[in-house]
């Protein structure tokens, strides 16, 4: 393969991350405060998304339950993308649209946070999960791409929208991953202060 194509991928990814830094720093900071506040009050974070976004949910939950860059007690986070028995039962008996919302109704409580990831902002099952979360007086952190889709429009002023305004799904997902690392780092700093290398 022509190495120029590979270099172009790196360049576009780096450019988008730098462009996104100024627009996303504030909502990422708000997401950190929201999640830290919930965790400090004994609440938990649920996460949902499809495909690569499902992998991001699992990555996020693993960093909180395990560790990010420093040793600490486990933090309550749960990816709603991992229990195949629940998802296939709900998908079969109800509809695929409800595979996350049923879990939000089962596990979510007022004060919890839902991390809802959809690069299009239009994933029906993610939208249903957000609707269920809002009904249960949960707060929502939405990570989207493009124009934010329907997801961006259904959030309240109490929620946080982290929108990567780019048309390529792969680029949006790369910024979403960096965002997840920023949130994990921010939660650790809020818990313990200072820098991990200190």
Secondary structure, 3 states (H helix, E strand, C coil): CCHHHHHHHHHHHHHHHHHHHHHHHHHHHHHHHHHHHHHHCCCCEEEECCCHHHHHHHHHHHHHHCCCCCCCCCCCEEECCCCHHHHHHHHHHCCHHHCCHHHHHHHCCCCCEEEEEECCCCCHHHHHHHHHHHHCCCEEEEEEECCCHHHHHHCCCCCEEEEECCCCHHHHHHHHHHHHHHHHHHHHHHHHCCCCCC
